[in-house]
């Protein structure tokens, strides 16, 4: 498996010949995006790769389509070219009804609720089929789902195998169902979204995991490799890279020794 960090939550995954893209964001830095209810963020870093440099994508994994830091304008425009798009059930409906040039064909869309899964046949001879399951996320404090909307993570297996080749947590806080799924899954590589998102209008409330949270989650999941995304490149990260690195540096060997840091634009074999 190779992972290439592109920026924010966007990571290119090369797995057994498959090319998967997590949460496409390719807009340039500088734009401010409103998330609703008085919240928003400014993009502060350019993507490490452009869409043209990316190459063909077999599967786009969209944890949620309604926040631009997980699916921005340029990312939305490239979705119709992906072989398949896996996202939330509600998001699949919106992407099917998208603007001309951004609309994803229904036969390429797979909308999942947490606990659901889809089996994708090999796009080329010699590749395994993949089973992609949706894992639970809560993108904010309790009772905020009506405001923040549906979000999922992704557990990716080779068909016929029990072990999860890659678990992508998605945007989530640390909560009971996330801890339970981390205990239940046998995970090879874990890709966690961190950053400790907060907004001035919502005070101390957090909308994603902090470094300390993800250290706890890695300790529960016990993957062979733990790596991280979506902790920099936007103004709404309060814990950010510093908080993440401090937490990992201070963690037990069972976490610290399994952490791999991804460099922007560089394919890292894990």
C-alpha positions as CSV (number, residue, x, y, z in Angstrom):
1,X,0.0,0.0,0.0
2,X,1.2,3.5,-0.8
3,X,-0.3,6.7,0.6
4,X,0.2,10.2,-0.9
5,X,-1.0,13.1,1.2
6,X,-2.4,15.8,-1.1
7,X,-3.7,18.2,1.5
8,X,-6.4,18.5,4.2
9,X,-8.2,15.2,4.2
10,X,-7.2,14.3,0.7
11,X,-5.0,11.2,0.3
12,X,-4.3,9.0,-2.7
13,X,-4.3,5.4,-1.7
14,X,-2.7,2.8,-4.0
15,X,-3.7,-0.7,-2.8
16,X,-3.0,-3.8,-4.8
17,X,-3.3,-1.9,-8.1
18,X,-6.4,0.0,-7.0
19,X,-6.2,3.8,-7.0
20,X,-8.5,5.3,-4.3
21,X,-8.9,9.0,-3.4
22,X,-10.1,10.1,0.0
23,X,-12.2,13.3,0.2
24,X,-11.1,15.2,-2.9
25,X,-10.1,18.8,-2.2
26,X,-8.1,20.6,-5.0
27,X,-9.0,24.3,-4.7
28,X,-6.1,26.7,-4.3
29,X,-5.4,28.3,-0.9
30,X,-7.0,31.6,0.1
31,X,-10.7,31.0,-0.3
32,X,-13.1,31.2,2.7
33,X,-15.9,28.7,2.9
34,X,-19.1,28.9,5.0
35,X,-20.2,25.7,6.7
36,X,-23.5,27.1,8.0
37,X,-24.8,28.2,11.4
38,X,-22.1,30.9,11.7
39,X,-19.2,28.5,11.1
40,X,-16.6,28.6,8.3
41,X,-12.9,28.3,7.5
42,X,-10.3,29.6,5.2
43,X,-8.1,27.3,3.2
44,X,-4.5,28.2,4.0
45,X,-2.4,25.7,1.9
46,X,-2.4,24.7,-1.8
47,X,-2.9,21.0,-2.7
48,X,0.4,19.1,-3.2
49,X,-0.9,17.7,-6.5
50,X,-3.4,19.1,-9.0
51,X,-6.3,17.0,-10.5
52,X,-4.3,16.8,-13.8
53,X,-1.3,15.4,-12.0
54,X,-3.4,12.9,-10.1
55,X,-4.1,10.5,-12.8
56,X,-7.1,8.1,-13.1
57,X,-9.0,7.2,-10.0
58,X,-10.9,3.9,-9.5
59,X,-12.8,5.0,-6.4
60,X,-13.5,8.3,-4.7
61,X,-14.3,8.0,-1.0
62,X,-16.3,11.0,0.2
63,X,-16.9,10.9,3.9
64,X,-19.4,13.8,3.5
65,X,-20.2,16.0,0.6
66,X,-21.6,19.1,2.4
67,X,-18.4,20.6,3.9
68,X,-16.0,22.2,1.4
69,X,-12.9,21.2,3.5
70,X,-13.8,17.6,2.5
71,X,-15.2,18.1,-1.0
72,X,-14.5,21.5,-2.6
73,X,-15.3,22.9,-6.0
74,X,-12.4,21.3,-7.9
75,X,-12.9,18.0,-6.0
76,X,-16.6,18.0,-6.9
77,X,-15.8,18.6,-10.5
78,X,-13.5,15.5,-10.7
79,X,-15.9,13.1,-9.2
80,X,-17.7,12.2,-12.4
81,X,-14.4,10.9,-13.8
82,X,-13.9,8.4,-11.0
83,X,-14.8,4.8,-11.6
84,X,-17.0,4.7,-8.5
85,X,-17.9,7.1,-5.7
86,X,-18.7,5.8,-2.2
87,X,-20.3,8.3,0.2
88,X,-23.2,8.7,2.7
89,X,-26.7,7.7,1.6
90,X,-27.8,11.3,1.8
91,X,-24.7,12.5,0.0
92,X,-25.3,10.1,-2.9
93,X,-28.6,11.6,-3.5
94,X,-27.2,15.1,-3.6
95,X,-24.3,14.1,-5.9
96,X,-26.7,12.4,-8.3
97,X,-28.7,15.7,-8.5
98,X,-25.5,17.9,-8.8
99,X,-24.9,20.7,-11.2
100,X,-24.2,19.8,-14.8
101,X,-20.6,18.8,-15.1
102,X,-20.5,17.7,-11.4
103,X,-23.4,15.2,-11.5
104,X,-22.3,11.6,-10.8
105,X,-24.0,8.9,-12.7
106,X,-26.3,6.7,-10.5
107,X,-24.6,3.5,-11.5
108,X,-21.3,4.8,-10.2
109,X,-22.7,6.0,-6.9
110,X,-22.8,3.9,-3.7
111,X,-24.5,5.6,-0.7
112,X,-23.9,3.9,2.7
113,X,-25.2,4.2,6.2
114,X,-22.8,3.3,9.0
115,X,-22.6,-0.5,9.1
116,X,-23.5,-0.9,5.4
117,X,-21.0,-2.1,2.8
118,X,-20.5,-2.4,-0.9
119,X,-18.4,-4.9,-2.9
120,X,-16.6,-3.3,-5.8
121,X,-15.4,-5.7,-8.6
122,X,-11.8,-5.4,-9.8
123,X,-11.5,-2.6,-12.4
124,X,-8.7,-4.4,-14.2
125,X,-7.6,-8.1,-14.5
126,X,-5.4,-9.4,-11.7
127,X,-6.8,-7.1,-9.0
128,X,-8.8,-8.3,-6.0
129,X,-12.4,-7.1,-5.5
130,X,-12.7,-4.7,-2.5
131,X,-15.3,-4.6,0.2
132,X,-15.9,-1.1,1.5
133,X,-17.8,-0.7,4.7
134,X,-19.1,2.5,6.3
135,X,-18.0,3.1,9.9
136,X,-19.6,5.5,12.4
137,X,-18.7,9.1,12.8
138,X,-20.1,11.9,14.9
139,X,-18.8,15.2,13.5
140,X,-19.4,17.3,16.7
141,X,-20.9,17.2,20.2
142,X,-23.9,15.1,21.1
143,X,-27.2,16.0,19.4
144,X,-25.5,18.0,16.7
145,X,-26.1,15.6,13.8
146,X,-29.1,17.7,12.5
147,X,-26.7,20.6,12.2
148,X,-23.5,18.9,11.0
149,X,-25.2,16.2,8.8
150,X,-24.3,12.7,7.9
151,X,-20.6,11.6,8.0
152,X,-19.0,8.2,7.6
153,X,-15.6,6.6,7.8
154,X,-14.4,3.6,5.6
155,X,-13.1,0.2,6.4
156,X,-11.6,-1.4,3.2
157,X,-11.0,-5.1,2.9
158,X,-9.9,-7.4,0.1
159,X,-12.9,-9.7,-0.7
160,X,-12.6,-12.9,1.3
161,X,-10.4,-11.4,4.0
162,X,-11.4,-10.5,7.5
163,X,-8.6,-8.1,8.2
164,X,-9.2,-4.4,7.3
165,X,-6.4,-3.3,4.9
166,X,-7.2,0.4,5.6
167,X,-9.5,2.1,8.1
168,X,-10.2,5.8,7.4
169,X,-11.8,7.3,10.4
170,X,-13.5,10.3,8.6
171,X,-14.2,13.5,10.4
172,X,-15.4,12.6,13.9
173,X,-14.9,13.2,17.6
174,X,-14.0,10.3,19.9
175,X,-17.2,8.7,21.0
176,X,-18.6,5.3,22.0
177,X,-19.4,3.7,18.7
178,X,-16.0,4.8,17.3
179,X,-14.2,3.1,20.2
180,X,-16.2,0.0,19.8
181,X,-15.5,-0.3,16.0
182,X,-11.8,0.2,16.8
183,X,-12.0,-2.7,19.2
184,X,-13.8,-4.9,16.8
185,X,-11.8,-4.5,13.7
186,X,-8.5,-6.1,12.9
187,X,-6.7,-3.2,11.2
188,X,-3.5,-3.2,9.1
189,X,-3.3,0.6,8.4
190,X,-5.3,3.3,10.1
191,X,-5.7,6.8,8.6
192,X,-7.1,9.2,11.2
193,X,-8.5,12.7,10.6
194,X,-7.4,14.9,13.5
195,X,-7.0,18.7,14.0
196,X,-9.3,19.4,16.9
197,X,-11.7,21.6,14.9
198,X,-13.3,24.5,16.8
199,X,-15.2,27.7,15.8
200,X,-15.4,31.0,17.6
201,X,-19.2,30.9,17.5
202,X,-19.4,27.5,19.2
203,X,-16.8,28.2,21.9
204,X,-15.0,25.2,23.4
205,X,-17.1,22.6,21.5
206,X,-15.0,20.4,19.2
207,X,-15.9,18.8,15.9
208,X,-13.0,16.5,15.2
209,X,-10.5,14.5,17.3
210,X,-7.5,16.2,19.0
211,X,-4.1,14.6,19.1
212,X,-4.8,13.2,22.5
213,X,-8.0,11.7,21.3
214,X,-6.4,10.0,18.3
215,X,-3.6,8.6,20.5
216,X,-6.3,7.0,22.6
217,X,-8.0,5.6,19.5
218,X,-4.8,4.2,18.1
219,X,-4.2,2.5,21.4
220,X,-7.6,0.8,21.2
221,X,-7.4,-0.1,17.5
222,X,-3.7,-1.4,17.6
223,X,-3.1,-1.1,13.9
224,X,0.2,-2.1,12.3
225,X,0.6,1.4,11.0
226,X,-1.2,4.6,12.2
227,X,-1.0,7.7,10.1
228,X,-2.9,11.0,10.0
229,X,-4.7,13.6,7.8
230,X,-6.8,16.7,8.0
231,X,-4.9,18.4,10.8
232,X,-3.6,21.4,8.8
233,X,-4.2,23.6,5.8
234,X,-7.3,25.2,7.1
235,X,-8.0,27.9,9.6
236,X,-10.4,26.0,11.8
237,X,-7.9,23.6,13.2
238,X,-7.2,24.6,16.8
239,X,-5.2,21.6,18.0
240,X,-3.6,21.2,14.6
241,X,-0.2,19.7,13.7
242,X,1.5,20.9,16.9
243,X,-1.1,19.3,19.2
244,X,-1.0,16.1,17.2
245,X,2.8,15.8,17.2
246,X,3.0,16.6,20.9
247,X,0.5,13.9,21.7
248,X,2.2,11.3,19.5
249,X,5.6,12.2,20.9
250,X,4.3,11.7,24.5
251,X,2.4,8.5,23.7
252,X,3.3,5.0,24.8
253,X,5.5,2.9,22.5
254,X,2.5,0.9,21.4
255,X,1.3,4.1,19.7
256,X,4.5,6.1,19.0
257,X,6.3,3.2,17.4
258,X,3.5,2.6,14.9
259,X,3.0,6.2,13.8
260,X,4.0,7.1,10.2
261,X,4.0,10.7,9.0
262,X,3.0,11.5,5.4
263,X,4.9,14.1,3.5
264,X,2.9,16.3,1.1
265,X,3.0,15.0,-2.4
266,X,5.3,12.1,-1.7
267,X,4.1,8.4,-2.0
268,X,4.9,6.7,1.2
269,X,4.9,2.9,1.3
270,X,3.3,1.5,4.5
